[in-house]
Amino acid sequence: MKSRVRYICMRLGRKSIENHGGQALLKEVLQNEIVEHLRIRGKSTGRLLPTRLILNFGFAVAEHINDQIDDQVREQVEYQLTYHIPATLQEEVADHKRQLEDVKRALHNSESRRANALLRSNHLGDPLHTLYMANGEVSLLFPKDLATLFSLDGTTSRQLVLDYSLPDGESRERNLNRWVYLASIWSTVVLISCVDSCNSAALRIKW
């Protein structure tokens, strides 16, 4: 059945299989294939099914037919694109997509930094706006708010700066300073940190 549909797709071409007429033809072919399959199966078992029953059964699997059509269309469109577009052009398209993703990531980070710059120390529960890493994802260690950020221990703060391709500051305070600078939260602020046994300690941000 699939080979028959694949043959028709190749004859129709990419544009034809994407329009309604091409897909209608494929549905008709699949419908006829199902009916014929049921007839042959009935003969082999010695129990011939009425044509009406066969057709009703065929209509009952219409959703399955649609799924097969979608799969075949996607497969053939991909094949046609791969076959007709030179490898060099495909590489250029892929490179263009990567550049576009880089621009989108940079724009997102820029907007997040602008929003983070408005955060204040008397609103520690306000959410931090996310920053994308070089791979286009947000670090799993990204703090949800200021309180979480300044409660990070030395190990977590070190991994956080490494996630964002920053050099290891070799101390918790330096790593937090570098990440705060990256996120554009603010340049100088005094906060209360509850890291070591919840003892109050002033953390002055310095770069």
Buried (B, 14 or more C-beta within 10 A) or exposed (E): EEEEBBEBBBEBEBEBBEEEEBBEBBBEBBBEBBBEEBBEEBEEEEEEBEEEEBBEEBEEBEEEBBEBBEEBBEBBBEBBEEEEEEEEEEEEEEEEEEEEEEEEBEEBBEEBBEBBEEBEBEEBEBEBBBBBBEEEEBBEBBBEBBBBBBBBEBEBBBBBBBBBEBEEBEEBBBBBBBBBBBBBBBEEBEBEBEBEEEEEEEBEBEE
